[in-house]
Amino acid sequence: MPFTLPALRKHIPAVTAAMALTLLAGAARAEGPQSPQESFGPLFEAVQTERIFPDGKTFVDAVPREDSETILRAWRTEQPQGPDALRAFVKRHFDVPPGPGERPPIRAHIVALWPQLTRPPLTPPPGSSALPLPESYVVPGGRFREVYYWDSYFTMLGLKADNRADLVESMIDNFTSLIERYGHIPNGARTYYLSRSQPPFFALMLDLSEQTDPAIRARRLAALRKEHAYWMAGEACAKETRKPCERVMPMPDGSLLNRYWDDRDTPRDESFAEDRVTASMTPGRPAAEMYRNLRAGAESGWDFSSRWLTDPHDLSTIRTTAIVPIDLNALLWAMETRIAKGCADAADQPCQREFTKRADARKAAVDRYLWLGKDNRYADWSRDSGKPTAVLTSATLYPLFVGMASPAQAKAVAATTRDKLTAPGGLRTTGSRTGQQWDAPNGWAPLQWVAIDGLGRYGEQDLARDIANRWIRTVSVTYHDTGKMLEKYDVEEQRPGGGGEYPLQDGFGWTNGVTSAILERYPTIAP
């Protein structure tokens, strides 16, 4: 029977109009959504009685991060005593509106930043150094006015978490277009970046896609194969000469791995004066060799770091092109496995066999030359010394991130990470304080995610969550102090980072993305 006044009086004649209206109001309450008092009962009473917020409306306007039963169960288990403990509990389980003078919740701030960092399709004016892009895209922010290659993967993680799959797809379309036009994804969408790429994350970007159209998927697979050809362009030369050619490095047993490179050996357009100064510091070294190594360091994304330096405190000793990096080769293994799978899905068996063989050969070479069992870590390998480098870096976690490590290797790397790379405010980049920005005390959002996701993949959930929690605290402290999301952070002191060739930037694409992705994965971490 519908709950209407005529219906009630027809079936129950003695019911007065006032009584019927009262019954109807009760039915409406029973059928409608519950108020916070009804949903959270004793927790609600405790929060409001303790007056943990100056305005009683604050809690009732908060948004729960889990269902009420889960939150109440946690409250009964933890039994937080006193206003401070109760307030901390509420902030872990609810998104609380900002009070007077407070900043909005960090996740809401990030969601509001995406439109500010989004740019429309680009047709550059004549004479501009910008490259055309057919779809909308997200820039990092600050001085970084164009889209960047590896930054974008970590930005996409946040876009996906924040329900912006449309931008994920449009950015993949842009990168597909860049590969089709130039043969690779440049460092950034500028003419002066065309001579190099960046860590190859395009294959992993495709993992984030929800695209099901067979024609679009085939086009993207073709682009991925073309990108692989770019990285392997020196393969025939390296096999024939047994010397490095372009981005391909022959190992002592004849197997092939990869290095960072740049097709030019001149000062970088965007850092021309700085590169000239660096070259002048070592008059006996050919300037062209110095410039090539500086450019290769920029292709690595780690510009700059003691990873690439013979003397950790002297940038003029840079030897990037002599180094076989673990992160690059893990990413190329991921690319090869995804090409093999894409070809299998397309019933292209010769392609599937070729790329499965390539991936297997790469893994074998990595295990032989870049795995240090006695040190419980993966390492970079130096052609100059013919052995792994002594520098422990967070790049050791990349094989876990892509699923390349064995369970035993992953367990060993987790122990090293716990003992040597975990800082108060997140994951250390390296343990060396050199003044370079990709060294201590700085931590970077992409490396946090590589560690968190990689450790989680191998069942190291407690360590993954611990790093996530430490990093979110660091980002949160700085956000509440400054209102900004920054490019990098000091993970020792939990404050803004420093070092490098330019002032600290805010915005910031990959920090926003990783923060949203972490909070999506761990909703009870309180930012």
C-alpha positions as CSV (number, residue, x, y, z in Angstrom):
1,M,0.0,0.0,0.0
2,P,1.4,3.4,-0.9
3,F,2.1,5.7,2.1
4,T,-0.4,8.5,1.3
5,L,-2.8,10.4,3.6
6,P,-6.0,9.2,1.7
7,A,-4.8,5.6,1.7
8,L,-4.1,5.7,5.5
9,R,-7.5,7.2,6.3
10,K,-9.3,4.8,3.9
11,H,-7.8,1.7,5.6
12,I,-7.8,3.1,9.1
13,P,-10.8,5.4,9.4
14,A,-10.1,6.4,13.0
15,V,-6.8,7.9,12.1
16,T,-6.9,11.6,12.4
17,A,-5.2,13.8,9.9
18,A,-2.5,14.8,12.5
19,M,-1.9,11.1,13.4
20,A,-1.6,10.2,9.7
21,L,0.9,12.9,9.1
22,T,3.0,11.7,12.0
23,L,3.0,8.2,10.7
24,L,3.9,9.4,7.2
25,A,6.9,11.4,8.6
26,G,8.1,8.3,10.5
27,A,7.8,6.2,7.4
28,A,9.8,8.7,5.4
29,R,12.5,8.7,8.0
30,A,12.6,4.9,7.9
31,E,12.9,4.8,4.2
32,G,15.3,7.8,3.7
33,P,19.0,8.1,4.3
34,Q,20.2,8.1,7.9
35,S,21.6,11.2,9.5
36,P,25.2,11.1,11.0
37,Q,23.7,10.6,14.5
38,E,21.7,7.6,13.3
39,S,24.6,6.2,11.3
40,F,27.3,6.6,13.9
41,G,25.4,6.5,17.2
42,P,28.0,6.2,20.0
43,L,30.9,7.6,17.9
44,F,28.8,10.6,17.0
45,E,27.9,11.2,20.6
46,A,31.6,11.0,21.7
47,V,32.8,13.4,18.9
48,Q,30.1,16.0,19.7
49,T,30.3,15.6,23.4
50,E,34.1,16.0,23.4
51,R,33.8,19.0,21.1
52,I,36.9,18.0,19.1
53,F,35.9,20.6,16.5
54,P,34.9,24.1,17.5
55,D,31.9,24.1,15.3
56,G,29.4,21.2,15.8
57,K,28.5,21.3,12.2
58,T,32.0,20.2,11.1
59,F,31.6,16.5,11.9
60,V,28.1,16.2,10.6
61,D,29.3,17.6,7.2
62,A,32.3,15.2,7.1
63,V,32.3,12.4,4.5
64,P,33.1,8.9,5.7
65,R,35.8,7.0,3.8
66,E,34.3,3.6,4.6
67,D,30.8,2.3,5.5
68,S,29.5,3.1,9.0
69,E,29.8,-0.5,10.3
70,T,33.5,-0.6,9.4
71,I,34.2,2.7,11.0
72,L,32.3,1.8,14.2
73,R,34.1,-1.5,14.4
74,A,37.4,0.3,14.2
75,W,36.3,2.8,16.8
76,R,35.3,0.0,19.2
77,T,38.6,-1.8,18.6
78,E,40.8,1.2,19.1
79,Q,38.8,3.0,21.8
80,P,40.5,6.4,21.3
81,Q,40.6,8.2,24.6
82,G,40.7,12.0,24.9
83,P,40.1,14.7,22.3
84,D,43.4,14.4,20.5
85,A,43.1,10.7,19.9
86,L,39.5,11.0,18.9
87,R,40.2,13.8,16.5
88,A,43.1,11.7,14.9
89,F,40.7,8.8,14.6
90,V,38.0,10.9,12.8
91,K,40.6,12.4,10.4
92,R,41.7,8.9,9.5
93,H,38.2,7.7,8.7
94,F,36.5,10.9,7.4
95,D,37.2,13.7,5.0
96,V,36.6,16.6,7.4
97,P,35.6,20.1,6.0
98,P,38.3,22.7,6.7
99,G,37.6,25.0,9.6
100,P,38.4,28.8,9.6
101,G,41.9,29.3,8.3
102,E,42.4,25.6,7.5
103,R,43.1,24.2,4.0
104,P,40.8,21.9,2.2
105,P,41.6,18.2,2.4
106,I,44.6,17.3,0.2
107,R,42.7,15.0,-2.1
108,A,40.1,17.7,-2.7
109,H,42.9,20.2,-3.4
110,I,44.4,17.8,-6.0
111,V,41.0,17.3,-7.7
112,A,40.7,21.1,-8.0
113,L,44.3,21.3,-9.4
114,W,43.7,19.0,-12.4
115,P,41.7,21.6,-14.4
116,Q,44.5,24.2,-13.7
117,L,47.1,21.9,-15.0
118,T,45.1,20.7,-18.1
119,R,45.8,22.1,-21.5
120,P,43.7,21.9,-24.7
121,P,44.9,20.4,-27.9
122,L,47.9,22.3,-29.2
123,T,48.7,23.8,-32.6
124,P,51.8,25.9,-32.0
125,P,52.2,29.3,-33.6
126,P,54.9,29.7,-36.2
127,G,58.4,29.8,-34.7
128,S,57.3,28.1,-31.4
129,S,59.5,25.3,-30.0
130,A,56.3,23.5,-28.9
131,L,55.3,20.3,-30.7
132,P,51.7,19.9,-31.9
133,L,49.4,17.7,-29.7
134,P,46.0,16.5,-31.0
135,E,44.3,16.0,-27.6
136,S,44.1,17.6,-24.1
137,Y,47.0,16.9,-21.7
138,V,48.2,17.7,-18.2
139,V,51.5,19.5,-17.6
140,P,53.6,19.2,-14.4
141,G,53.4,22.9,-13.5
142,G,55.7,25.7,-12.7
143,R,58.5,26.2,-15.3
144,F,57.4,22.9,-16.9
145,R,54.8,24.3,-19.3
146,E,54.8,21.3,-21.7
147,V,53.9,17.6,-21.3
148,Y,56.8,15.4,-20.2
149,Y,57.1,11.7,-20.9
150,W,57.8,9.8,-17.7
151,D,56.1,12.4,-15.5
152,S,52.9,11.7,-17.3
153,Y,52.6,8.0,-16.2
154,F,52.5,9.1,-12.5
155,T,50.2,11.9,-13.3
156,M,47.9,9.4,-15.0
157,L,47.8,7.3,-11.8
158,G,46.1,10.2,-10.0
159,L,43.8,11.0,-12.9
160,K,42.5,7.5,-13.0
161,A,42.1,7.5,-9.2
162,D,40.2,10.8,-9.5
163,N,37.8,9.6,-12.2
164,R,39.5,11.4,-15.1
165,A,39.9,8.4,-17.4
166,D,39.1,10.7,-20.3
167,L,42.4,12.5,-19.7
168,V,44.3,9.3,-19.4
169,E,43.1,8.2,-22.8
170,S,43.7,11.6,-24.4
171,M,47.3,11.7,-23.1
172,I,47.9,8.1,-24.5
173,D,46.6,9.3,-27.8
174,N,49.1,12.2,-27.7
175,F,52.0,9.9,-27.0
176,T,50.8,7.5,-29.8
177,S,50.8,10.5,-32.1
178,L,54.3,11.5,-31.1
179,I,55.7,8.0,-31.7
180,E,54.0,7.9,-35.1
181,R,55.5,11.3,-36.1
182,Y,59.0,11.1,-34.5
183,G,59.7,7.4,-33.9
184,H,59.7,7.9,-30.1
185,I,58.3,9.9,-27.3
186,P,60.6,12.8,-26.7
187,N,61.8,14.0,-23.2
188,G,59.0,16.7,-23.5
189,A,56.9,18.1,-26.2
190,R,59.5,20.6,-27.5
191,T,61.7,20.6,-30.6
192,Y,64.8,20.8,-28.4
193,Y,63.8,17.6,-26.7
194,L,63.6,15.5,-29.9
195,S,67.1,14.1,-29.7
196,R,66.3,12.1,-26.6
197,S,63.5,10.3,-24.8
198,Q,62.9,9.5,-21.1
199,P,62.4,6.3,-19.0
200,P,60.0,4.4,-21.3
201,F,56.7,4.2,-19.5
202,F,54.4,4.0,-22.5
203,A,53.8,0.3,-22.1
204,L,52.7,0.8,-18.5
205,M,50.5,3.7,-19.5
206,L,48.6,1.3,-21.8
207,D,47.9,-0.8,-18.7
208,L,45.9,2.1,-17.3
209,S,43.8,2.4,-20.4
210,E,40.1,1.2,-20.5
211,Q,40.1,1.3,-24.3
212,T,38.5,-1.7,-25.9
213,D,38.2,-0.7,-29.6
214,P,40.3,-3.2,-31.5
215,A,41.5,-0.7,-34.1
216,I,42.8,1.7,-31.4
217,R,44.4,-1.1,-29.5
218,A,46.2,-2.3,-32.7
219,R,47.4,1.3,-33.4
220,R,48.8,1.6,-29.9
221,L,50.5,-1.8,-30.2
222,A,52.1,-0.7,-33.4
223,A,53.3,2.5,-31.7
224,L,54.8,0.4,-28.8
225,R,56.7,-1.7,-31.3
226,K,58.0,1.4,-33.0
227,E,59.2,2.8,-29.6
228,H,61.0,-0.5,-28.9
229,A,62.7,-0.2,-32.3
230,Y,63.9,3.3,-31.2
231,W,65.5,2.0,-28.1
232,M,67.1,-0.9,-30.0
233,A,68.3,1.1,-33.0
234,G,71.9,0.3,-32.3
235,E,71.4,-3.4,-32.0
236,A,73.0,-4.6,-35.3
237,C,76.0,-2.3,-34.8
238,A,76.5,-3.4,-31.2
239,K,76.4,-7.1,-32.2
240,E,78.9,-6.5,-35.1
241,T,81.4,-4.3,-33.3
242,R,80.9,-5.5,-29.7
243,K,80.9,-1.9,-28.7
244,P,78.1,0.4,-27.5
245,C,76.0,1.8,-30.3
246,E,73.3,4.5,-29.6
247,R,71.2,3.2,-26.7
248,V,72.4,-0.5,-26.9
249,M,75.2,-1.8,-24.7
250,P,76.8,-5.2,-25.5
251,M,77.7,-7.1,-22.3
252,P,80.8,-9.2,-21.9
253,D,79.0,-12.4,-22.9
254,G,77.5,-10.8,-26.0
255,S,74.1,-10.3,-24.6
256,L,72.5,-6.9,-25.1
257,L,71.2,-4.4,-22.5
258,N,70.5,-0.7,-22.8
259,R,71.8,2.6,-21.7
260,Y,70.7,6.2,-21.8
261,W,71.9,8.4,-24.7
262,D,71.2,11.5,-26.7
263,D,71.6,11.9,-30.4
264,R,73.3,15.3,-30.0
265,D,76.6,16.2,-28.3
266,T,76.1,19.9,-27.8
267,P,75.0,21.9,-24.8
268,R,71.3,21.5,-24.0
269,D,69.2,24.3,-25.4
270,E,67.3,24.7,-22.1
271,S,70.5,24.6,-20.0
272,F,73.1,26.0,-22.4
273,A,75.0,28.3,-20.0
274,E,75.1,25.6,-17.3
275,D,76.4,23.0,-19.6
276,R,79.1,25.3,-20.9
277,V,80.2,25.9,-17.3
278,T,80.3,22.2,-16.5
279,A,82.4,21.5,-19.6
280,S,84.9,24.2,-18.6
281,M,85.6,22.4,-15.3
282,T,87.5,19.6,-17.0
283,P,89.6,21.2,-19.8
284,G,91.2,17.9,-20.7
285,R,88.0,16.2,-21.5
286,P,86.4,16.7,-24.9
287,A,83.4,19.0,-24.5
288,A,81.3,17.0,-26.9
289,E,81.7,13.9,-24.7
290,M,80.7,16.0,-21.7
291,Y,77.6,17.4,-23.4
292,R,76.5,13.9,-24.6
293,N,76.7,12.6,-21.0
294,L,74.8,15.5,-19.6
295,R,72.1,15.0,-22.2
296,A,72.0,11.3,-21.5
297,G,71.6,12.1,-17.8
298,A,68.6,14.2,-18.8
299,E,67.2,11.3,-20.7
300,S,67.4,9.2,-17.5
301,G,65.1,11.6,-15.7
302,W,67.7,11.5,-12.9
303,D,69.3,14.8,-13.8
304,F,71.5,14.7,-12.0
305,S,72.6,12.0,-9.5
306,S,75.7,10.3,-8.1
307,R,74.6,7.3,-10.1
308,W,76.2,8.8,-13.2
309,L,79.3,10.4,-11.6
310,T,82.8,9.0,-11.1
311,D,83.3,11.6,-8.3
312,P,79.9,12.0,-6.5
313,H,80.6,15.6,-5.7
314,D,81.8,16.7,-9.2
315,L,79.2,16.9,-12.0
316,S,82.0,17.2,-14.6
317,T,82.9,13.5,-14.0
318,I,79.5,12.4,-15.4
319,R,79.6,9.1,-17.3
320,T,76.0,8.3,-18.0
321,T,76.7,6.7,-21.4
322,A,79.0,4.1,-19.7
323,I,76.3,2.9,-17.3
324,V,73.8,0.2,-17.8
325,P,70.9,1.3,-15.6
326,I,68.6,-1.2,-13.8
327,D,65.5,0.9,-14.1
328,L,65.8,1.4,-17.9
329,N,66.3,-2.4,-18.5
330,A,63.4,-3.3,-16.2
331,L,61.1,-0.9,-18.1
332,L,62.3,-2.4,-21.4
333,W,61.6,-5.9,-20.1
334,A,58.1,-4.7,-19.3
335,M,57.7,-3.2,-22.8
336,E,58.8,-6.5,-24.4
337,T,56.5,-8.6,-22.3
338,R,53.5,-6.4,-23.2
339,I,54.4,-6.4,-26.8
340,A,54.5,-10.2,-26.6
341,K,51.1,-10.3,-25.0
342,G,49.6,-7.8,-27.4
343,C,50.9,-9.9,-30.4
344,A,49.5,-13.0,-28.8
345,D,46.1,-11.3,-28.4
346,A,46.3,-10.4,-32.1
347,A,47.2,-14.0,-33.1
348,D,50.6,-12.8,-34.4
349,Q,52.7,-15.8,-33.3
350,P,56.0,-14.8,-34.9
351,C,55.9,-11.4,-33.0
352,Q,54.9,-13.2,-29.8
353,R,57.8,-15.6,-30.0
354,E,60.3,-12.8,-30.9
355,F,59.4,-10.6,-28.0
356,T,59.1,-13.4,-25.5
357,K,62.6,-14.4,-26.5
358,R,63.8,-10.8,-26.1
359,A,62.3,-10.5,-22.7
360,D,63.8,-13.8,-21.5
361,A,67.2,-12.8,-22.8
362,R,67.0,-9.4,-21.1
363,K,66.0,-10.9,-17.8
364,A,68.9,-13.4,-18.0
365,A,71.4,-10.6,-18.7
366,V,70.0,-8.5,-15.8
367,D,70.3,-11.4,-13.4
368,R,73.8,-12.1,-14.5
369,Y,75.2,-8.6,-14.5
370,L,72.9,-6.3,-12.5
371,W,71.9,-8.6,-9.6
372,L,74.1,-8.5,-6.5
373,G,73.0,-11.4,-4.3
374,K,75.6,-10.8,-1.7
375,D,74.3,-7.2,-1.3
376,N,70.6,-8.0,-1.6
377,R,70.1,-5.5,-4.4
378,Y,70.0,-4.7,-8.1
379,A,72.7,-2.4,-9.3
380,D,73.7,-0.3,-12.3
381,W,76.6,-1.8,-14.3
382,S,79.6,0.2,-15.5
383,R,81.4,-0.5,-18.8
384,D,84.4,1.4,-17.5
385,S,85.0,-0.9,-14.5
386,G,83.3,-4.0,-16.0
387,K,81.3,-4.5,-12.8
388,P,78.3,-3.2,-10.9
389,T,78.5,0.2,-9.4
390,A,78.8,0.7,-5.6
391,V,75.9,3.2,-5.5
392,L,72.8,1.9,-3.8
393,T,69.7,3.7,-5.2
394,S,66.0,3.3,-5.1
395,A,66.1,2.2,-8.7
396,T,66.8,-1.2,-7.2
397,L,63.1,-1.5,-6.8
398,Y,62.2,-1.3,-10.5
399,P,62.4,-5.1,-11.1
400,L,59.8,-5.6,-8.4
401,F,57.7,-2.8,-9.8
402,V,57.5,-4.5,-13.2
403,G,57.3,-8.1,-11.9
404,M,60.8,-9.1,-13.2
405,A,62.2,-10.2,-9.9
406,S,62.0,-13.7,-8.4
407,P,60.3,-14.1,-5.0
408,A,63.8,-14.5,-3.4
409,Q,65.2,-11.4,-5.1
410,A,62.2,-9.4,-4.1
411,K,62.5,-10.5,-0.4
412,A,66.2,-9.5,-0.5
413,V,65.5,-6.1,-2.0
414,A,62.7,-5.5,0.5
415,A,65.2,-6.1,3.4
416,T,67.7,-3.7,1.8
417,T,64.9,-1.1,1.4
418,R,63.8,-1.5,5.0
419,D,67.3,-1.2,6.4
420,K,68.9,1.4,4.1
421,L,66.4,3.2,1.9
422,T,63.6,4.0,4.3
423,A,63.8,7.5,5.7
424,P,61.5,9.2,8.2
425,G,59.6,10.9,5.4
426,G,59.5,8.2,2.7
427,L,61.9,6.4,0.4
428,R,65.5,7.8,-0.1
429,T,66.7,8.3,-3.6
430,T,70.3,7.4,-2.7
431,G,72.3,7.6,0.5
432,S,74.7,10.2,-0.8
433,R,74.5,13.9,0.0
434,T,76.1,15.5,-3.1
435,G,74.0,18.6,-3.8
436,Q,72.5,17.0,-6.8
437,Q,68.7,16.8,-6.7
438,W,68.5,13.0,-7.4
439,D,70.5,12.2,-4.2
440,A,69.9,12.5,-0.5
441,P,68.1,14.0,1.2
442,N,65.5,14.3,-1.6
443,G,62.7,11.9,-2.2
444,W,60.5,11.9,-5.3
445,A,56.9,10.9,-5.9
446,P,57.6,8.5,-8.8
447,L,60.2,6.5,-6.8
448,Q,57.7,6.2,-3.8
449,W,55.1,4.6,-6.1
450,V,57.6,2.3,-7.7
451,A,58.5,1.0,-4.3
452,I,55.0,0.9,-2.9
453,D,53.6,-0.9,-5.9
454,G,56.6,-3.2,-6.4
455,L,56.7,-4.3,-2.7
456,G,53.0,-4.8,-2.7
457,R,53.2,-7.0,-5.8
458,Y,55.5,-9.4,-3.9
459,G,53.5,-9.5,-0.7
460,E,55.6,-7.0,1.3
461,Q,52.4,-5.1,2.3
462,D,53.5,-3.8,5.6
463,L,56.7,-2.2,4.2
464,A,54.7,-0.8,1.2
465,R,52.1,0.7,3.5
466,D,54.8,2.1,5.9
467,I,56.6,3.9,3.0
468,A,53.2,5.2,1.8
469,N,52.3,6.5,5.2
470,R,55.7,8.2,5.7
471,W,55.5,9.9,2.3
472,I,51.9,11.1,2.8
473,R,52.9,12.7,6.1
474,T,55.8,14.5,4.4
475,V,53.6,15.8,1.5
476,S,50.8,16.7,4.0
477,V,53.0,18.6,6.4
478,T,54.3,20.8,3.5
479,Y,50.9,21.2,2.0
480,H,49.4,22.4,5.3
481,D,52.3,24.7,5.8
482,T,52.4,26.2,2.3
483,G,49.3,25.2,0.4
484,K,51.5,23.7,-2.3
485,M,52.2,20.3,-3.9
486,L,55.9,20.2,-4.7
487,E,58.2,18.5,-7.2
488,K,60.4,16.9,-4.6
489,Y,60.8,16.7,-0.8
490,D,63.5,16.3,1.8
491,V,62.5,12.9,3.3
492,E,65.0,13.2,6.2
493,E,63.5,16.4,7.6
494,Q,60.0,16.2,6.0
495,R,60.2,19.6,4.3
496,P,60.6,21.0,0.8
497,G,63.4,19.5,-1.2
498,G,66.4,21.3,-2.7
499,G,69.4,21.0,-5.1
500,G,69.4,20.9,-8.8
501,E,69.7,23.4,-11.7
502,Y,66.5,25.4,-11.0
503,P,64.3,26.6,-8.1
504,L,61.9,24.2,-6.5
505,Q,58.7,23.9,-8.6
506,D,55.1,23.5,-7.4
507,G,52.1,22.2,-9.2
508,F,52.9,19.4,-9.3
509,G,51.7,16.7,-11.7
510,W,53.4,13.5,-10.5
511,T,53.2,14.4,-6.8
512,N,49.5,15.0,-7.2
513,G,49.1,11.8,-9.1
514,V,51.0,9.6,-6.7
515,T,49.3,11.2,-3.7
516,S,45.8,10.5,-5.1
517,A,46.9,6.9,-6.0
518,I,48.2,6.2,-2.5
519,L,45.1,7.6,-0.8
520,E,43.0,5.6,-3.2
521,R,44.9,2.4,-2.3
522,Y,45.1,3.1,1.4
523,P,42.0,5.1,2.3
524,T,42.7,5.0,6.1
525,I,46.0,6.8,5.8
526,A,45.3,10.3,7.2
527,P,46.8,13.1,5.0
